Amino acid sequence: MAEEPWFRLTLAVLATWRLTHLLAAEDGPWDSIASLRRALGNSFFGKLMDCFYCLSLWVAAPVACLLANNWKEWPLFWLALSGAACLLERATDHAVDPQQFPPGKG
């Protein structure tokens, strides 16, 4: 695997987004994630799985540990990975269809 810093950062961003999206917005294989979400109910972790932005902070934390060379870099990577995952989510979220808006309002 390439050791280029941008390659590793890109992989980390995509992995953070993918795992967060799986946990927050998908049912998972054999509805396993949906079952977990139902089991957690209205608890702290159940509410966490309902919020992509909140969950991305938790998912990004261990990924940032893999990237950071020292403890001073960790917060920067942690917030950057979460922020990048949130930007990807906004860019790929199809909840709002642009054709729902009248002409000139989209």
C-alpha positions as CSV (number, residue, x, y, z in Angstrom):
1,M,0.0,0.0,0.0
2,A,1.3,3.5,-0.8
3,E,2.6,5.5,2.1
4,E,1.7,8.9,0.6
5,P,0.2,11.1,3.3
6,W,-2.7,12.3,1.1
7,F,-3.5,8.7,0.2
8,R,-3.7,7.7,3.8
9,L,-5.8,10.8,4.7
10,T,-8.2,10.1,1.8
11,L,-8.6,6.5,2.9
12,A,-9.2,7.6,6.4
13,V,-11.8,10.1,5.3
14,L,-13.6,7.6,3.2
15,A,-13.5,4.9,5.9
16,T,-14.9,7.4,8.5
17,W,-17.7,8.4,6.2
18,R,-18.5,4.9,5.2
19,L,-18.7,3.5,8.7
20,T,-20.6,6.5,10.0
21,H,-23.1,6.3,7.1
22,L,-23.6,2.5,7.7
23,L,-24.3,3.0,11.4
24,A,-26.5,6.1,11.0
25,A,-28.4,5.6,7.8
26,E,-28.4,2.0,6.6
27,D,-30.1,-1.2,7.8
28,G,-26.9,-3.2,7.3
29,P,-26.5,-6.8,6.2
30,W,-29.4,-9.0,7.3
31,D,-30.9,-5.8,9.0
32,S,-28.2,-6.2,11.7
33,I,-27.7,-2.4,12.1
34,A,-31.4,-1.7,12.1
35,S,-31.8,-4.4,14.8
36,L,-29.0,-2.8,16.8
37,R,-30.6,0.7,16.4
38,R,-34.0,-0.7,17.7
39,A,-32.3,-2.5,20.6
40,L,-30.5,0.7,21.7
41,G,-33.9,2.6,21.5
42,N,-33.9,6.0,23.1
43,S,-30.7,5.6,25.0
44,F,-27.6,7.7,24.6
45,F,-26.2,5.3,22.0
46,G,-29.6,5.0,20.3
47,K,-29.8,8.7,19.9
48,L,-26.2,8.8,18.8
49,M,-26.9,6.4,15.9
50,D,-29.7,8.8,14.7
51,C,-27.3,11.7,14.2
52,F,-24.7,11.4,11.4
53,Y,-22.8,14.5,12.6
54,C,-22.6,13.3,16.2
55,L,-21.7,9.8,15.3
56,S,-19.0,10.9,12.9
57,L,-17.1,12.4,15.9
58,W,-17.1,9.0,17.6
59,V,-16.1,7.1,14.5
60,A,-13.4,9.5,13.6
61,A,-11.7,9.3,17.0
62,P,-10.1,5.9,16.6
63,V,-9.3,6.5,13.0
64,A,-7.5,9.7,13.9
65,C,-5.3,7.6,16.3
66,L,-4.1,5.6,13.4
67,L,-3.1,8.7,11.5
68,A,-1.6,10.9,14.2
69,N,2.2,10.6,14.8
70,N,1.8,12.1,18.3
71,W,-0.8,13.2,20.8
72,K,-0.7,16.8,19.6
73,E,-1.8,15.9,16.1
74,W,-4.7,13.7,17.2
75,P,-7.3,16.5,17.8
76,L,-6.5,18.0,14.4
77,F,-7.0,14.7,12.6
78,W,-10.0,13.8,14.7
79,L,-11.9,17.0,13.8
80,A,-10.7,17.0,10.2
81,L,-11.9,13.4,9.6
82,S,-15.3,14.1,11.2
83,G,-15.6,17.4,9.2
84,A,-14.7,15.7,6.0
85,A,-17.2,12.9,6.6
86,C,-19.9,15.5,7.3
87,L,-19.0,17.3,4.0
88,L,-19.2,14.1,2.1
89,E,-22.6,13.3,3.7
90,R,-24.0,16.7,2.7
91,A,-22.6,16.3,-0.8
92,T,-24.1,12.8,-1.2
93,D,-27.4,13.2,0.7
94,H,-30.2,12.9,-1.7
95,A,-33.0,13.6,0.8
96,V,-33.8,16.9,-1.0
97,D,-34.6,16.4,-4.6
98,P,-33.7,19.6,-6.6
99,Q,-36.7,19.0,-8.8
100,Q,-39.0,19.5,-5.8
101,F,-38.3,23.2,-6.0
102,P,-40.1,25.5,-8.5
103,P,-37.9,27.0,-11.2
104,G,-35.6,29.7,-9.8
105,K,-35.9,28.5,-6.2
106,G,-33.3,25.6,-6.2
